[in-house]
Each structure stands twice: as C-alpha cells, then as structure tokens.
C-alpha cells in the first residue's frame, strides 16, 4: 500500500497530483511488463487488458484490478496506476482519512500490519510517521512504547539474546577463546 497524506485532504490530493506530474507511464509499463512477462509497449494504450498467459502475469494484473473487479482496465490506466505505488492500493487523504482506511483494512480482513511503499523517499514514510501514526495512537490502534530487548528476546524469551547451540547457524559463531589459543 502507498499512503499519500498531508494535513488536509485537499493538500494530500494536490501532493498526489504533483507526484503524477513526474510519473513516467513508459517506465510504469516497463515495470509491469517485467512483472507479467507481457510486452505492454506493443499494446495500444486504449486496449483493454483482459488476459495474461503466465501465472505471474495473472497475479500481477489481479493485484492491479482487485480494487474494482468490474472495471475494464486499459493499458494506459494500468500505467497510470502502477506509476505511483506499484500494484498495491494507493490511499490519498488527510491523516484522519488515511487512519480510517487503515482501520477498515484491519477490521475487515484481520491483517496485523502493512507493507508500505513510497512515492517519494523519505517524504512518504515521514508523512505517515508524523501525521498518521499520532492519529492511530490517539485511537489506540498503534503502540506508543516498545518492550525492552532485542527482537530475538521478544520472540524467544529473555536470555535468548543469541541463537541456541542447537540452531544450525550456531556452528558459525565466532569464539574469542578459540581465536586466542590459535
């Protein structure tokens, strides 16, 4: 998912329109061609994209068209969609609107996180952190504090800061005493 947000809905829409000015439809179609195995440069921009032979191509096109399955997508519409945010959904709006959309996805599907793509780096991510996260925190939907410890300690319990000796990677652990004796 790509999130484009600003303090107001109008500002977010203006930002999205500005990003679109810099998007390259030819580059987007090259990207889509790589994902699907279909040479989109050979297709008429007004041609409806309906069927792709490969499993990868079918999946990539389904990701683009899933938001509106009744819609017949033209090559140029696919290019426009893919140019900002790739094949995932794009949410544009005020922090409250974006938070509403994220909560809707969580409540309706049961997902527990998002893979966010960027339109402009680092601005896209900074906007989410600075504008949307505080709204989600106020609503009790995003944590305010983190537990102490490493990720491994959080996953496997305190005292597990290192891989256990039974783990295959433990065979490659550097041992200071062995190096000193050598």
C-alpha positions in Angstrom: 0.0 0.0 0.0 1.1 3.5 -0.7 -0.1 6.3 1.5 -0.1 9.9 0.3 -1.1 12.2 3.2 -0.9 15.9 4.2 -2.5 17.9 6.9 -5.7 18.3 4.9 -7.5 16.2 2.3 -7.0 19.0 -0.3 -3.3 19.2 0.4 -3.0 15.4 0.0 -4.8 15.5 -3.3 -2.6 18.3 -4.5 0.5 16.3 -3.5 -0.8 13.2 -5.3 -1.4 15.3 -8.5 2.1 16.8 -8.2 3.6 13.3 -7.9 1.6 12.2 -11.0 3.2 15.0 -13.0 6.6 13.3 -12.6 5.4 9.7 -13.1 6.6 8.1 -16.3 3.9 5.9 -18.0 6.5 4.3 -20.2 8.6 3.3 -17.1 5.5 2.0 -15.4 4.6 -0.2 -18.4 8.2 -1.5 -18.5 7.9 -2.4 -14.8 4.5 -4.1 -15.4 6.0 -5.9 -18.4 8.7 -7.3 -16.1 6.1 -8.4 -13.6 3.8 -10.1 -16.1 6.0 -11.2 -19.0 3.8 -9.2 -21.4 5.4 -6.6 -23.6 3.0 -3.7 -22.9 4.9 -1.4 -25.3 3.4 -3.4 -28.2 -0.2 -2.8 -27.0 -2.4 0.1 -27.9 -2.8 2.4 -24.9 -6.6 2.2 -25.2 -6.6 -1.6 -25.4 -8.4 -3.4 -22.6 -6.1 -5.7 -20.5 -8.1 -8.9 -20.0 -5.9 -12.0 -20.1 -2.3 -12.9 -19.5 -1.0 -16.4 -20.0 1.6 -16.8 -17.2 0.7 -17.4 -13.6 3.0 -14.4 -12.6 1.2 -12.2 -15.1 -2.2 -13.2 -13.9 -1.2 -12.5 -10.3 0.3 -9.0 -11.1 -2.8 -8.0 -13.1 -5.1 -9.3 -10.4 -3.2 -7.1 -7.8 -3.9 -4.0 -10.0 -7.5 -4.8 -10.8 -8.6 -6.3 -7.4 -9.8 -2.9 -6.1 -12.5 -2.7 -8.8 -13.0 -6.1 -10.3 -15.9 -4.9 -12.5 -13.7 -2.3 -14.2 -12.1 -3.0 -17.6 -8.6 -1.6 -17.3 -6.9 -0.1 -20.4 -3.1 -0.3 -20.9 -2.8 3.5 -20.1 -4.9 3.1 -16.9 -2.7 0.3 -15.8 0.3 2.5 -16.5 -1.2 5.4 -14.5 -2.0 3.1 -11.5 1.4 1.4 -11.5 3.4 4.6 -11.8 2.6 5.6 -8.2 2.9 2.9 -5.6 3.2 -0.2 -7.9 0.5 -2.8 -7.9 -0.8 -2.2 -4.4 -3.6 0.1 -3.3 -3.0 3.8 -3.0 -4.6 5.8 -0.2 -4.7 9.6 -0.5 -6.1 11.9 2.1 -5.9 13.6 5.4 -4.4 11.8 8.4 -7.9 11.0 9.7 -9.0 9.7 6.3 -5.8 7.5 6.0 -6.3 6.2 9.5 -9.9 5.4 8.7 -8.8 3.4 5.6 -6.1 1.5 7.5 -8.5 0.6 10.3 -11.0 -0.5 7.7 -8.5 -2.9 6.2 -7.6 -4.2 9.6 -11.2 -4.7 10.8 -12.4 -6.2 7.5 -9.5 -8.5 6.8 -7.9 -9.2 10.1 -4.4 -8.2 8.9 -2.0 -7.1 11.5 0.3 -4.9 9.5 1.1 -3.1 6.3 3.9 -3.2 3.8 4.2 0.5 2.8 5.6 1.5 -0.5 6.8 5.0 -1.2 6.0 7.6 -3.8 8.9 9.9 -2.7 11.6 8.8 -0.3 11.8 9.6 2.6 8.8 12.0 2.5 6.2 9.3 2.1 7.4 7.5 5.2 8.0 10.7 7.2 4.4 11.8 6.4 3.0 8.5 7.7 5.1 8.7 10.9 4.4 12.4 11.6 0.8 12.6 10.5 -0.9 9.2 10.5 0.7 7.4 13.4 -0.3 10.0 16.0 -4.0 9.6 14.9 -3.7 5.9 15.2 -2.1 6.2 18.6 -4.9 8.5 19.8 -7.4 5.9 18.6 -5.5 3.1 20.5 -4.6 1.3 17.2 -0.8 1.9 17.3 1.5 1.3 20.2 3.2 4.3 21.9 6.0 2.3 23.6 8.2 -0.7 22.7 9.2 -3.5 25.0 12.8 -3.6 26.0 15.2 -6.1 24.4 16.2 -7.5 21.1 13.7 -8.9 18.6 15.1 -12.4 19.3 14.5 -11.9 23.1 10.9 -10.7 22.3 10.3 -13.8 20.1 12.1 -16.5 22.2 12.2 -15.0 25.7 14.6 -13.3 27.9 18.1 -14.7 28.0 17.9 -15.7 24.3 20.0 -12.8 23.0 22.0 -15.4 21.0 21.0 -18.4 18.9 20.9 -21.6 20.9 23.6 -24.2 20.3 21.0 -26.4 18.5 20.5 -23.8 15.8 22.4 -24.6 12.6 23.9 -21.1 12.4 25.5 -21.5 15.9 28.2 -23.7 14.2 29.5 -20.5 12.6 29.7 -18.4 15.7 33.0 -16.7 16.3 34.5 -17.9 19.5 37.0 -15.4 21.0 38.8 -18.1 23.2 39.4 -20.4 20.2 40.9 -17.5 18.2 43.2 -16.5 21.2 44.5 -20.1 21.5 45.3 -20.5 17.8 
